[in-house]
Amino acid sequence: MELPNEFTHPAFFTGVGAIIGYGLILAVLTAVVFGLPYLVFSLFL
């Protein structure tokens, strides 16, 4: 499947990469900020 010409510009790839990158960072930070304390406190209770 070939992408239309308007979606092959480097700016679109940069935008999609930025969204994916920020999403991954947000997922990791959410896991660290909320998941890690939950695991630590559940071990002590």
Short mmCIF file of the C-alpha atoms (twelve columns), coordinates in Angstrom:
data_MODEL
# 
_entry.id   MODEL 
# 
loop_
_atom_site.group_PDB 
_atom_site.id 
_atom_site.type_symbol 
_atom_site.label_atom_id 
_atom_site.label_alt_id 
_atom_site.label_comp_id 
_atom_site.label_asym_id 
_atom_site.label_seq_id 
_atom_site.Cartn_x 
_atom_site.Cartn_y 
_atom_site.Cartn_z 
_atom_site.pdbx_PDB_model_num 
ATOM 1  C CA . MET A 1  0.000  0.000  0.000  1 
ATOM 2  C CA . GLU A 2  1.444  3.314  -1.087 1 
ATOM 3  C CA . LEU A 3  0.941  6.447  1.013  1 
ATOM 4  C CA . PRO A 4  -0.436 9.512  -0.754 1 
ATOM 5  C CA . ASN A 5  2.133  12.193 -1.544 1 
ATOM 6  C CA . GLU A 6  0.801  14.597 1.086  1 
ATOM 7  C CA . PHE A 7  1.691  12.103 3.856  1 
ATOM 8  C CA . THR A 8  5.236  11.348 2.725  1 
ATOM 9  C CA . HIS A 9  6.656  14.735 3.694  1 
ATOM 10 C CA . PRO A 10 9.325  14.496 6.433  1 
ATOM 11 C CA . ALA A 11 7.268  16.774 8.681  1 
ATOM 12 C CA . PHE A 12 4.556  14.116 8.985  1 
ATOM 13 C CA . PHE A 13 7.117  11.462 9.932  1 
ATOM 14 C CA . THR A 14 8.594  13.864 12.482 1 
ATOM 15 C CA . GLY A 15 5.173  14.569 13.969 1 
ATOM 16 C CA . VAL A 16 4.230  10.910 14.204 1 
ATOM 17 C CA . GLY A 17 7.609  10.098 15.727 1 
ATOM 18 C CA . ALA A 18 7.181  12.851 18.301 1 
ATOM 19 C CA . ILE A 19 3.711  11.602 19.259 1 
ATOM 20 C CA . ILE A 20 4.973  8.020  19.600 1 
ATOM 21 C CA . GLY A 21 8.018  9.151  21.582 1 
ATOM 22 C CA . TYR A 22 6.023  11.274 23.991 1 
ATOM 23 C CA . GLY A 23 3.506  8.453  24.382 1 
ATOM 24 C CA . LEU A 24 6.253  5.996  25.311 1 
ATOM 25 C CA . ILE A 25 7.803  8.448  27.771 1 
ATOM 26 C CA . LEU A 26 4.382  9.109  29.308 1 
ATOM 27 C CA . ALA A 27 3.713  5.376  29.651 1 
ATOM 28 C CA . VAL A 28 7.078  4.741  31.330 1 
ATOM 29 C CA . LEU A 29 6.720  7.682  33.703 1 
ATOM 30 C CA . THR A 30 3.159  6.649  34.595 1 
ATOM 31 C CA . ALA A 31 4.371  3.142  35.386 1 
ATOM 32 C CA . VAL A 32 7.208  4.499  37.540 1 
ATOM 33 C CA . VAL A 33 5.172  7.150  39.368 1 
ATOM 34 C CA . PHE A 34 2.077  5.015  40.016 1 
ATOM 35 C CA . GLY A 35 3.065  1.376  39.496 1 
ATOM 36 C CA . LEU A 36 6.310  1.297  41.456 1 
ATOM 37 C CA . PRO A 37 4.882  2.849  44.653 1 
ATOM 38 C CA . TYR A 38 1.872  0.516  44.395 1 
ATOM 39 C CA . LEU A 39 4.185  -2.493 44.257 1 
ATOM 40 C CA . VAL A 40 6.345  -1.208 47.109 1 
ATOM 41 C CA . PHE A 41 3.396  -0.480 49.394 1 
ATOM 42 C CA . SER A 42 1.694  -3.762 48.558 1 
ATOM 43 C CA . LEU A 43 4.813  -5.633 49.671 1 
ATOM 44 C CA . PHE A 44 4.723  -4.001 53.115 1 
ATOM 45 C CA . LEU A 45 0.983  -4.415 53.766 1 
# 
